[in-house]
Amino acid sequence: MDIRSIIDIGGGFEVIVTWLRNNMGWLFSIISDGVNGMLGISRWVLQTPPTFVMIGIFTAIAWFVASKGVGVFTFLGFGLIWYMGLWTLTMSTLALVFSSVVIALVLGVPLGIWGAKSDKVWNVMRPTLDFMQTLPAFVYLIPAVLFFRLGPVPGVIATLVFALPPAVRLTNLGIRQVPKEIKEAALSFGCTNRQMLLKAELPVALPTIMAGINQTIMLALSMVVIAGMIGAGGLGNEVLRGITQLRIDVGFEGGIAIVILAIFLDRVTQALGTASQKRTGG
């Protein structure tokens, strides 16, 4: 007898997904509406102002947050994106990444704090995060499409799940690495648990948390092309079009735009992490 006929793992997963679709459709509709709303606002903020205004804003952010060199790169890089005619698609990608990262941080930072405060919770959380990080990125597209159909919403959901683990892990690590002396000093001044977290632990853990944010953003960007396969839009669709139509020029230009966006976000978040480390005396 074939053991697969006794234990059908894939069939069991299909039963679970079917039950969720039939009984939790209202929840997925609420999530879809919320994600669509966030995406709509993000796109409006990024696409409504004139292109030169947005390039100036991005350049100023890079110049004052990171360095003059990063500012010059940002000006030239985003100018090149505009010249290639990919500005709207790039802003759509940035809106998708922004929405995914915001949701990932809203979920990931509290989960990381919870895991740092309880070893039992972390022992349950850790293998789950291991599973999320090792599962091939393409696999996330299957339940995302089944629950949310094609479009940008499943793209955001798949990107969110793929990019969530670093936010949880590094928040947990940052809280756990806070020196005992700081905690003891805070307790000696009569701090409550909430004051301990907000005024002692989080400020000291901020550089590590910022490293988690940086990794979350980079993972979200790496998911952009894959999410293009399910109609997420943006530069992912452009790269996918280059692959399916064997258009080297289209694929290369889309890839260059993603690289420019990735370097900008990476340098800015790294600079913010370095600044927070200096403030905490690390």
Backbone as a ProteinNet text record, in pm:
[ID]
protein_1_A
[PRIMARY]
MDIRSIIDIGGGFEVIVTWLRNNMGWLFSIISDGVNGMLGISRWVLQTPPTFVMIGIFTAIAWFVASKGVGVFTFLGFGLIWYMGLWTLTMSTLALVFSSVVIALVLGVPLGIWGAKSDKVWNVMRPTLDFMQTLPAFVYLIPAVLFFRLGPVPGVIATLVFALPPAVRLTNLGIRQVPKEIKEAALSFGCTNRQMLLKAELPVALPTIMAGINQTIMLALSMVVIAGMIGAGGLGNEVLRGITQLRIDVGFEGGIAIVILAIFLDRVTQALGTASQKRTGG
[TERTIARY]
85.3	0	89.3	53.9	129.6	98.2	202.9	180.8	116.4	134.4	74.3	-77.4	-131.8	-277.2	-332.9	-244.1	-287	-270.4	-155	-126.5	-108.7	-212.6	-210.8	-188.5	-61.6	-27.5	-85.5	-64.3	-116.8	-267.8	-333	-479.5	-530.7	-459	-498.4	-489.2	-381.5	-366.4	-477.8	-514.8	-622.6	-755.2	-780.3	-904	-907.6	-794.5	-786.8	-813.7	-747.8	-765.3	-909.3	-970.1	-1110.1	-1202.5	-1177.4	-1261.3	-1247.4	-1124.9	-1102.2	-1171.8	-1164.4	-1229.2	-1380.6	-1436.2	-1581.8	-1636.5	-1557.2	-1608.3	-1548.7	-1435.8	-1370.2	-1359.3	-1445.8	-1441.8	-1460.7	-1544.7	-1569.7	-1442	-1358.9	-1233	-1136.4	-1127.7	-1038.6	-1086	-1217.5	-1270.3	-1230	-1236	-1196.2	-1046.7	-965.1	-821.2	-792.3	-861.8	-841.8	-877.3	-988.9	-1029.6	-927.3	-876.4	-777.4	-647.5	-599.7	-475.7	-494.5	-610.7	-639.2	-640.4	-698.1	-700.9	-561.4	-477.3	-339.4	-261.1	-278.8	-210.9	-257	-387.7	-441.1	-384.4	-377.9	-322.7	-174.7	-99.9	44.1	69	-8.3	8.1	-27	-133.2	-174.5	-65.3	-6.8	98.7	221.3	256.3	378.7	361.7	241	221.9	155.7	88.1	18	113.4	214.5	306	380.7	424.6	506.2	633	680.6	798.3	918.9	944.3	1063.4	1054	930.2	912.3	949.4	901.5	931.3	1080.7	1143.2	1287.4	1361.9	1316.5	1377.5	1360	1241.7	1215.4	1304.6	1311	1395.5	1542.5	1585.2	1724	1754.7	1663.4	1683.1	1690.1	1602.3	1603.9	1739.1	1785.3	1913	2029.1	2025.2	2133.6	2149.8	2036.8	2043.8	2043.9	1983.3	1979.2	2104.4	2144.8	2260.1	2386.8	2408	2527.4	2507.9	2600.3	2592.2	2606.7	2694.2	2714.2	2587.4	2518.1	2391.4	2286.8	2291.8	2199	2220	2347.1	2378	2335	2363.8	2322	2170.9	2099.3	1953.2	1900.8	1957.5	1914.9	1938	2056.4	2088.5	2009	1996.1	1926.9	1779.1	1712.6	1569.9	1547.8	1644.1	1636.1	1643.9	1729.5	1740.6	1610.8	1549.1	1420.8	1316.1	1311.9	1218.2	1250.1	1378	1419.9	1379.6	1384.3	1347.9	1197.1	1120.7	975.2	915.7	987.2	942.7	902.6	878.4	851.1	723.6	615.5	488	497.8	562	578.1	665.6	768.3	856	780.6	696.4	618	515.1	461	369.9	442.9	566.3	647.3	680.3	715.8	747.4	625.3	506.5	382.7	357.2	382	363.6	461.4	587.8	689.6	656.8	619.1	585.9	470	363.6	246.6	284.7	361.3	402.3	489.4	585	678.8	607.1	517.1	443	363.7	290.9	213.4	306	419.7	515.3	570	595.2	647.8	539.6	417.5	306.6	284.9	304.3	290.2	420.6	533.3	659.4	720.9	716.9	779.1	708.4	573.9	508.6	533.8	534.4	562.1	704.6	799.4	936.2	949.5	878.5	879.1	817.8	705.4	638.9	731.6	800.2	893	1010.7	1056	1168	1127.5	1000.8	952.8	916.2	898.5	856.4	932.5	1010.4	1084.4	989.8	877.9	781.8	723.2	687	633.1	739	862.5	969.4	999.8	989.5	1012.9	909.4	788.9	685.5	707.3	747.5	762.6	880.9	989.4	1114.3	1101	1046.8	1032.2	935.8	836.3	743.7	817.2	902.7	982.1	1081.3	1140.2	1230.9	1157.5	1036.4	955.9	925.1	889.1	855.8	976.4	1095.9	1216.2	1270.8	1249.2	1304.9	1208.6	1080.3	983.2	1011.5	1019.4	1045.8	944.4	993	908	788.1	806.2	696.8	577.5	604.9	498.3	399.8	447.9	359.5	251.4	277.8	181.2	54.6	66.3	-48.3	-161.9	-139.4	-250.4	-292.1	-195.6	-230.8	-331.8	-310.1	-403.3	-535.3	-530	-652.1	-743.2	-683.8	-763.6	-800.2	-712.4	-732.7	-737.3	-739	-740.7	-615.1	-617.6	-502.1	-507.2	-391.1	-386.7	-282.9	-282.7	-182.5	-201.1	-325.7	-349.6	-276.9	-293.2	-214	-63.9	-23.4	118.2	167.2	87.2	122.4	125.1	24.9	16.3	134.8	166.1	279.5	410.5	426.7	547.9	557.5	443.7	439.7	485.8	431.3	466.3	613.8	662.1	801.4	898.7	859.5	951.3	935.4	838.3	809.7	917	976	1065.8	1179.1	1252	1361.2	1313	1195.3	1142.3	1119	1065.8	1039.9	1171.5	1259.4	1384.3	1473.4	1492.6	1586.4	1526.4	1395.3	1333.2	1352.8	1329.3	1351.5	1497.2	1589.6	1732.4	1769.3	1719.7	1752.1	1704.9	1583.5	1530.2	1609.4	1642.5	1716.2	1859.2	1916.5	2054.9	2067.9	1956.9	1965.3	2040.2	2146.2	2225.3	2140.8	2173.4	2099.9	2115.3	2230.3	2252.9	2149.5	2114.5	2014.9	1878.4	1843.6	1715.3	1710.8	1820.6	1825.6	1817	1883.6	1876.9	1735.1	1667.6	1529.5	1437.7	1458.8	1376.8	1401.2	1526.2	1559	1491	1457.9	1386.2	1234.8	1192.7	1049.5	974.5	1042.5	975.7	876.7	762.6	669.2	717.4	651.2	690.8	678.2	573.1	553.3	662.4	694.1	800.1	934.9	957.7	1081.8	1097.6	987.3	992	1013	933.8	933.5	1054.6	1101.8	1206.2	1345	1352.4	1482.6	1515.6	1427.5	1460.5	1454.2	1342.8	1329.4	1435.1	1465.3	1571.1	1706.4	1741.1	1869.3	1866.6	1750.7	1738.2	1715	1696.5	1658.8	1756	1889.3	1979	1956.3	1934.3	1908.6	1774.1	1673.7	1542.6	1551.9	1633.3	1651.2	1718.1	1809.2	1868.7	1762.4	1668.1	1556.5	1467.8	1445.7	1365.9	1435.7	1567.9	1645.3	1631.5	1644.5	1633.5	1492.3	1393.4	1254	1230	1282.8	1267.1	1336.4	1456.2	1528.9	1458.5	1403.9	1329.4	1201.8	1136.1	1015.4	1047.2	1159.2	1198.9	1235.8	1296.5	1333.8	1211.6	1097.6	973.7	896.6	940.5	865.7	847.8	956.2	949.5	860.6	874.9	794.1	646.8	615.8	476.9	418.1	504.3	455.4	386.5	416.2	354.5	205.9	161.7	19.7	-47.3	10.9	-52.2	-35.9	74.6	94.6	123.8	167.2	193.7	333.8	361.4	490	601.1	722	839.9	846.6	784.6	782.2	717.3	608	541.7	632.6	710.2	798.6	909.3	969.2	1073	1013.8	895.2	828.7	796.5	757.3	729.5	856.6	968.9	1095.9	1133.9	1100.5	1134.5	1044.3	914	818.9	826.1	859.3	866.2	1009.5	1104.6	1246.7	1291.1	1241.1	1278.4	1389.1	1512.3	1626.4	1623.7	1589.4	1589.2	1487.7	1367.1	1261.7	1301.4	1347.9	1387.9	1503.9	1602.3	1719.8	1682.7	1601.8	1562.1	1480.2	1389	1313.3	1403.3	1502.2	1596.8	1680.4	1725.7	1805.1	1722.8	1594.9	1508.6	1493.3	1480	1468.2	1597.3	1712	1841.8	1856.7	1820.6	1830.6	1742.7	1619.9	1528	1580.9	1638.4	1691.1	1809.2	1900.2	2016.7	1971.6	1876.7	1825.3	1767.8	1679	1615.5	1716.7	1811.5	1912.5	2000.8	2050.1	2140.8	2069.5	1946.5	1872.3	1843.7	1796	1764.9	1892.1	2002.3	2129.4	2175.8	2159.8	2199.6	2113.9	1985.6	1898.4	1939.7	1977.6	2024.2	2153.4	2246.1	2372.4	2348.6	2257.4	2225.8	2165.2	2076.5	2014.9	2118.4	2215.9	2321.9	2409.8	2437.3	2517.1	2442.9	2310.8	2230.6	2228.1	2229.8	2225.6	2365.1	2467.7	2604.3	2664.4	2601.5	2652.8	2773.4
-119.7	0	125.2	219.6	344.6	431.5	473.3	553.7	687.7	733.3	861.6	853.5	732.1	715.9	724	702.8	710.9	853.2	911.1	1047.6	1136.2	1205.9	1293.4	1437.3	1480	1613	1721.9	1708.7	1809.5	1816.5	1698.8	1696.8	1761.4	1739.3	1802	1953.3	2002.4	2147.4	2203.5	2128.7	2173.1	2181.7	2085.9	2087.6	2211.7	2243.7	2360.6	2488.6	2500.5	2620.1	2633.9	2522.3	2525.5	2567.4	2515.3	2552.8	2701.9	2751.3	2893.3	2980.9	2941	3019.4	3020.1	2908	2897.6	2962.8	2965.6	3012.4	3144.4	3184.7	3307.6	3410.7	3397.8	3492.2	3636	3657.1	3793.7	3857.1	3774.6	3826.9	3865.1	3780.4	3810.7	3934.2	3955.8	4076.4	4201.7	4193.7	4308.2	4336.9	4230	4247.7	4307.6	4256.9	4306.7	4454.2	4493.9	4635	4722.8	4674.8	4752.3	4769.1	4660.6	4666.7	4755.7	4742.3	4827.7	4974.8	5004.3	5142.4	5196.9	5116.3	5160.1	5178.4	5085.8	5097.6	5222.2	5247.5	5364.5	5494.2	5503.9	5624.5	5640	5528.8	5532.9	5576.9	5521.9	5559.2	5705.5	5750.2	5889.7	5984	5952.5	6037.5	6039.4	5925.3	5914.4	5958.9	5946.7	5973	6106.5	6168	6293.8	6410.8	6431.2	6544.6	6528.3	6638.9	6629.7	6549.1	6487.7	6400.1	6473	6595.9	6668.5	6701.5	6720.1	6746.6	6622.5	6506.8	6383	6349.3	6373.6	6350.3	6441.3	6566.9	6659.3	6613.5	6560.7	6512.5	6392.3	6296.7	6178.2	6216.7	6311.3	6356.5	6423.6	6507.7	6575.9	6475.2	6374.1	6271.2	6200	6159.1	6088.6	6177.8	6303.9	6398	6421.8	6450.9	6489	6368.9	6259	6141.2	6055.9	6032.7	5946.3	6029.5	6076.3	6155.7	6229.3	6320.9	6394.5	6300.4	6202.8	6107.7	6030.5	5985.6	5914.2	6008.6	6136.3	6233.8	6252.1	6264.1	6278.4	6153.3	6036.1	5911	5905.3	5946.7	5944.1	6035.8	6155.7	6249.8	6192	6139	6083.4	5954.9	5870.9	5743.3	5760.5	5844	5865.4	5945	6031.1	6098.4	5998.2	5896.3	5791.2	5711.4	5683.7	5611.9	5691.7	5823	5908	5907.6	5913.9	5916	5786.1	5673.1	5544.7	5526.3	5621.8	5612.5	5515.9	5491.4	5393.1	5457.8	5589.2	5657.3	5606.5	5597.7	5553.7	5411.9	5323.5	5185	5177.7	5262.1	5263	5309.1	5411.1	5458.3	5354.4	5277.4	5168.4	5061.7	5031	4934.2	4985.5	5113.2	5171.7	5170.4	5195.7	5190.5	5049.5	4948.7	4809.4	4771.6	4811.3	4782.1	4853.7	4981	5059.5	4995.9	4958.6	4898.3	4767.1	4684	4554.5	4571.9	4664.3	4684.7	4744.1	4838.1	4898	4790.9	4706.7	4600.4	4500.7	4469	4376.2	4429.7	4560	4618.8	4628.6	4661.9	4668.5	4532.5	4425.5	4290.4	4241.1	4266.2	4205.5	4260.2	4392.6	4451.7	4406.7	4413.3	4361.5	4212	4134	3991.1	3968.7	4047.5	4035.6	4071.8	4176.2	4215.1	4104.8	4049.8	3941.4	3821.4	3786.5	3673.9	3698.8	3824.6	3857.2	3850.1	3873.8	3872.8	3733.5	3637.9	3504.1	3398.6	3316.7	3210.6	3107.2	3080.5	2983.4	3030.7	3158	3214.4	3210.1	3243.2	3244.7	3104.9	3003.8	2865.7	2818.9	2875.1	2845	2928.5	3054	3147.2	3112.3	3069.4	3049.2	2947.3	2825.3	2732.2	2781.9	2859.9	2917.6	3015	3097.6	3192.3	3118.4	3009	2927.7	2874.7	2827.2	2774.1	2884	3002.2	3113.4	3157.1	3151.6	3198.2	3096.1	2968.4	2865.4	2821.9	2849.3	2813.9	2895.4	2832.4	2907.4	3019.3	3132.2	3250.5	3225.2	3142.6	3116.1	3049.5	2972.7	2899.7	2995.9	3113	3210	3260.1	3251	3302	3217.7	3088.3	2998	3035.6	3037.5	3076.9	3222.3	3308.5	3449.9	3464.6	3392.7	3399	3331.6	3219.3	3148.3	3232.1	3307.2	3385.8	3524.5	3582.4	3722.3	3742.3	3633.4	3638.3	3707.4	3745.2	3812.1	3962.6	4025.7	4170.7	4212.6	4340.9	4391.2	4342.7	4312.9	4270.8	4140.3	4033	3912.6	3937	4031.7	4067.3	4125.1	4213.7	4272.5	4165.1	4077.5	3974.4	3878.1	3832.2	3740.9	3808.3	3933.7	4008.6	4028.1	4057.6	4076.4	3951.4	3836.9	3711.9	3677.8	3701.8	3671.4	3761.3	3887.9	3986.3	4001.5	3934.8	3952.6	3898.9	3780.1	3720.4	3809.4	3885.1	3967.5	4071.7	4127.9	4226.6	4163.9	4040.9	3971.8	3930.7	3869.4	3816	3926	4033.9	4135.9	4224.4	4237.7	4304.9	4221.7	4091.3	4000.8	4006.3	4002.3	4005.3	4137	4247.5	4377.7	4391.7	4346	4354.7	4264.5	4145	4050.4	4097.1	4178.2	4222.9	4349.7	4404.7	4523	4484.7	4556.2	4520.7	4516	4420.9	4406.7	4530.9	4597.7	4717.2	4825.1	4839.3	4939.8	4903.4	4776.2	4731.9	4751	4717.3	4732.5	4878.7	4965.8	5108.9	5161	5115.1	5158	5109.7	4986	4933.3	5009.6	5049.7	5122	5258.6	5313	5440.8	5420.7	5295.9	5268.9	5260.9	5223.4	5213.9	5097.4	5120.3	5011.8	4932.4	4820.1	4738.9	4818.2	4899	4979.2	5085.1	5152	5253	5189.9	5070.9	4998	4972.4	4928.6	4897.5	5022.7	5126.7	5245.2	5335.5	5345.4	5442	5381.4	5249.2	5185.9	5083.2	4986.4	4875.2	4914.1	4974.3	5008.2	5107.1	5213.8	5304.3	5234.9	5146.8	5076.2	4973.8	4911.5	4808.9	4868.8	5000.1	5062.8	5033.6	5039.1	5006.8	4867.4	4769.3	4632.9	4625	4694.9	4697.4	4762.4	4868.4	4934.2	4839.9	4754.8	4654.9	4557.3	4524.5	4438.7	4505.9	4637.3	4711.7	4712.2	4732.5	4731.7	4597.6	4487.9	4356.2	4330.3	4378.8	4362.3	4433.4	4555	4630.6	4559.3	4508.5	4440.8	4312.2	4237.6	4116.5	4151	4259.8	4302.3	4338.1	4407.3	4442.5	4318.8	4221.2	4099.1	4019.9	4045.4	3974.5	4043.7	4163.1	4244.1	4171.9	4116	4049.1	3925.5	3850.2	3729	3765.4	3871.5	3913.9	3962.7	4005.3	4046	3932.6	3807.3	3692.1	3681.4	3744.1	3737.2	3873.5	3957.7	4084.7	4192.5	4189.1	4290.4	4427.3	4431.1	4558.2	4609.2	4729.6	4792.1	4734.7	4749	4706.4	4555.1	4481.1	4335.8	4291.9	4357.5	4326.4	4356.6	4464.8	4504	4400.6	4355.6	4252.7	4122.6	4087.9	3965.7	3972.4	4090.1	4107.7	4088.3	4138.1	4118.9	3971.1	3894.6	3751.7	3674.7	3695.8	3618.2	3651.8	3777.5	3818.8	3821.8	3777.8	3780.1	3919.3	4019	4158.1	4195.9	4185.9	4214	4358.8	4450.5	4591.6	4622.2	4567.3	4591	4532.9	4408	4344.2	4414.7	4457.8	4524.4	4658.1	4737.3	4867.7	4852.7	4754.2	4729.4	4686.8	4602.1	4558.3	4672.3	4761.9	4877.5	4966.5	4986.8	5069.5	5008	4876	4808	4824.2	4811.8	4826.6	4967.8	5069	5208.3	5228.9	5178.6	5191.1	5117.5	4999.7	4920.2	4990.1	5046.6	5115.7	5237.4	5313.7	5430.6	5390.8	5291.9	5250.1	5190	5113.9	5050	5153.7	5250.8	5351.1	5439.2	5475.7	5562.5	5490.1	5365.2	5292	5258.1	5229.4	5205.2	5330.6	5444.7	5570.3	5598.2	5568.3	5586.7	5494	5370.4	5277.1	5322.7	5375.7	5427	5546.5	5635.2	5752.1	5711.8	5612.4	5566.8	5501.5	5434.6	5370.8	5476	5585.4	5691.9	5760.4	5775.3	5839.6	5755.6	5622.5	5534.6	5504.9	5560.6	5542.6	5408.3	5338.3	5206	5215.4
0	0	0	-85.2	-94.8	25.8	98.2	219.1	186.5	61.4	22.9	19.3	-0.9	1.3	142.6	242.3	382.1	434.7	405.7	451.5	328.2	293.2	175.4	221.4	225.2	277.1	188.3	56.6	-35.2	-31.4	-23.9	-16.5	110.7	222	348	341.4	279.3	262.5	175.1	70.9	-18	57.5	145.2	225.3	314.2	376.1	463.9	385	268.3	185.7	138.9	96.7	52	164.9	284.8	399.7	431.5	427	453.4	349.1	223.4	117.5	134.8	175.3	186.9	312.7	418.6	547.8	595.4	539.2	584.8	473.6	373	261.5	305.4	407.1	456.7	510.5	577.7	633.5	521.2	419.2	308.2	231.8	228	162.3	239.6	372.5	455.9	437.4	440	421.4	283.9	182	45.4	35.2	96.6	92.8	164.3	278.4	353	276	215	136.8	14.9	-51.5	-167.9	-128.6	-11.9	35.5	61.2	126.8	153.7	24.9	-69.2	-198	-273.2	-268.4	-337.5	-282	-149.7	-86.4	-120.6	-113.1	-142.5	-286.1	-378.7	-519.3	-541.8	-475.8	-492.6	-442.9	-326.9	-270.6	-360.9	-418.8	-497.4	-643	-696.9	-839.2	-869.7	-771.6	-797.9	-820.3	-734.1	-757.5	-890	-950	-1071.9	-1047	-1152.9	-1141.6	-1083.3	-1130.9	-1084.6	-935.6	-886.6	-743.3	-661.3	-705.5	-633.5	-639.6	-755.3	-764.9	-667.8	-657	-561.7	-418.1	-385.8	-249.1	-217.1	-309.4	-286.9	-274.8	-357	-351.9	-218.7	-171	-42.6	72	67.3	171.9	172.9	54.4	46.2	86.9	46.7	74.6	223.7	292.6	433.9	528.7	487.2	574.3	557.9	433.5	407.2	385.7	263.1	233.3	101.7	72.9	-52.5	-172.1	-159.8	-268.5	-300.2	-195.2	-215.4	-275.1	-233.9	-290.3	-439.6	-481.1	-624.2	-700.2	-643.4	-707	-722.5	-618.8	-624.3	-733.9	-743.1	-847.2	-986.4	-1008.8	-1140.1	-1167.1	-1064	-1080.7	-1110.8	-1031.6	-1055.8	-1184.5	-1218.5	-1348	-1462.1	-1448.7	-1550.4	-1559.6	-1445.9	-1446.5	-1524.5	-1498.8	-1572.5	-1721.9	-1756.1	-1896.3	-1967.3	-1896.2	-1956.5	-1966.3	-1912.6	-1918.4	-1818.2	-1708.7	-1609.2	-1477.1	-1479	-1352.6	-1285.3	-1361.5	-1303.6	-1250.4	-1326.3	-1281.4	-1156.7	-1151	-1033.5	-909.9	-924.3	-811	-767.8	-863.6	-828.8	-748.2	-789.9	-715.6	-576	-566.1	-436.3	-345.1	-402.5	-323.9	-273.3	-358.5	-317.1	-206.9	-223.8	-122.2	8.1	-2.4	116.9	193.7	122	187.6	254.8	184.5	240.8	364.2	357.1	467.9	589.2	567.2	679	752.8	678.6	742.4	812.1	747.6	807	939.3	945.6	1069.1	1176	1136.2	1231.8	1298	1220.8	1276	1339.1	1271.3	1310.2	1437.1	1455.3	1574.8	1702.9	1711.7	1833.5	1855.6	1746.3	1761.6	1812.3	1763.8	1811.8	1958.7	2000.8	2142.4	2227.9	2181	2253.1	2267.6	2158.3	2163.1	2256.4	2264.4	2353.2	2499.8	2526.3	2664.7	2714.8	2622.2	2662.1	2582.1	2649.3	2580.7	2520.3	2586.1	2534.2	2401.7	2397.3	2273.1	2163.3	2197.3	2097.2	2046.3	2132.6	2090.6	1988.9	1997	1897.6	1771.4	1791.2	1680.9	1590.9	1651.7	1576.1	1463.1	1488.6	1375.6	1268.7	1309.9	1212.1	1120.7	1178.4	1098.7	1010.3	1063	981.7	858.2	878.8	768.2	667.3	716.5	627.5	544.2	604	533.9	434.9	461.5	374.2	264.4	279.3	175.7	49.9	-67	-190.8	-211.2	-259.5	-273.3	-363.7	-467.4	-560.3	-491.8	-385.9	-318.3	-251.5	-209.7	-145.5	-241.2	-371.1	-468.1	-472.8	-441.6	-456.1	-360.7	-227	-139.2	-158	-193	-213.6	-326.8	-436.6	-549.9	-515.8	-444.6	-409.2	-319.9	-228.9	-134.9	-188.4	-271	-311.5	-463.9	-540	-686.5	-739.8	-867.2	-927.4	-902.1	-904.7	-887.6	-785.9	-749.9	-655.9	-512.7	-472.6	-333.5	-300.2	-379.1	-346.9	-356.4	-442.5	-449	-317.3	-258.3	-128.8	-20.7	-19.4	83.7	74.1	-47.5	-65.4	-26.1	-64.2	-28.8	121.6	184.3	329.4	402.5	366.5	434.6	412.4	290.3	256.9	332	354.3	413.5	564.9	624	766.6	862.7	840.2	939.6	990.7	906.4	962	1061.6	1040.7	1134.3	1271.1	1271.3	1398.4	1464.2	1387.6	1443.3	1502	1428	1473.5	1582.7	1586.2	1700.4	1826.7	1815.2	1927.2	1973.4	1876.7	1910.2	1978.7	1925.3	1982.9	2126.6	2154.9	2291.5	2386.1	2340	2425.2	2453	2364.6	2381.8	2464.7	2512	2598.2	2726.1	2762	2881.1	3008.2	3094.1	3220.6	3307.6	3296.7	3378.6	3348.7	3220.7	3182.4	3240.4	3232.4	3286.8	3438.7	3504.8	3650.8	3691.1	3614.3	3643.4	3625.4	3519.8	3496.2	3608	3653.6	3762.8	3893.3	3915	4038.5	4044.2	3925.1	3920	3919.8	3935.9	3948.5	3818.1	3710.4	3580.7	3579	3518.2	3493	3371.5	3343.7	3228.4	3098.2	3088.6	2967.7	2955.2	3065.4	3061.7	3032.8	3087.2	3060.7	2910.8	2848.1	2705.6	2621.6	2648.6	2562.7	2585.6	2709.5	2740.9	2758.4	2774.4	2795.7	2687.2	2669.9	2580.3	2432.4	2389.7	2247.8	2198.4	2273.5	2226	2209.4	2303	2293	2178.3	2157.5	2053.1	1914.9	1905.4	1778.4	1663.7	1683.4	1570.9	1513.7	1601.6	1554.4	1483.6	1537	1472.4	1335.2	1323.6	1194	1093.8	1140.9	1052.5	1002.8	1090.8	1050.2	947.3	964.2	867	731.4	733.9	609.6	537.4	610.4	549.1	498.8	572.4	529.7	397.3	384.1	259.4	143.9	166.7	59.7	16.3	110.9	75.7	-0.2	39.9	-30.3	-174.8	-195.5	-331.9	-413.7	-349.3	-421.3	-464.6	-400.4	-432.9	-545.3	-584.3	-680.5	-813.6	-866.6	-996.7	-988.2	-879.7	-863.2	-851.2	-774.8	-759.5	-890.8	-984.4	-1115.9	-1189.7	-1154.1	-1218.7	-1188	-1078.6	-1043	-1058.6	-1141.5	-1174.5	-1070.9	-995.6	-891.7	-951.6	-1076.8	-1142.3	-1113.2	-1159.4	-1134.2	-1220.2	-1171.2	-1246.7	-1263.5	-1173.7	-1186.2	-1316.3	-1352	-1478.5	-1597.4	-1586.5	-1696	-1715.2	-1605.7	-1614.7	-1667	-1618.4	-1663.4	-1812.8	-1860.1	-2002.7	-2084.8	-2031.6	-2100.3	-2109.6	-2003.9	-2003.1	-2099.3	-2089.8	-2170.4	-2318.6	-2350.1	-2490.9	-2544.4	-2461.3	-2498.4	-2542.1	-2469	-2495.2	-2399.1	-2444.1	-2357.7	-2310	-2400.3	-2363.6	-2254.5	-2268	-2168.4	-2033.1	-2031.8	-1906.3	-1839.8	-1919.3	-1863.1	-1801.4	-1870.7	-1817.9	-1689.4	-1686.4	-1563.4	-1449.5	-1480.2	-1377.2	-1324	-1413	-1370.2	-1276.9	-1309.2	-1224	-1084.8	-1077.9	-948.7	-868.4	-936.5	-868.7	-811.4	-889.5	-841.8	-719.1	-726.7	-613	-491	-512.8	-401.6	-334.2	-413.5	-356	-276.3	-330.1	-258.6	-122.7	-121.7	3.3	100	47.6	132.2	200	123.3	180.5	282.4	254.2	346.4	478	470	593.4	671.1	600.4	669.9	743.3	679.4	742.9	866.2	858.3	975	1088.6	1054.1	1156.4	1220.9	1140.5	1194.1	1285.5	1244.1	1325.7	1459	1456.6	1582.5	1672.8	1613	1692.8	1760	1690.3	1749.4	1863.8	1845.8	1952.3	2078.7	2060.4	2177.7	2232.4	2164.7	2213.4	2180.1	2074.4	2035.8	1945.1
[MASK]
++++++++++++++++++++++++++++++++++++++++++++++++++++++++++++++++++++++++++++++++++++++++++++++++++++++++++++++++++++++++++++++++++++++++++++++++++++++++++++++++++++++++++++++++++++++++++++++++++++++++++++++++++++++++++++++++++++++++++++++++++++++++++++++++++++++++++++++++++++++++++

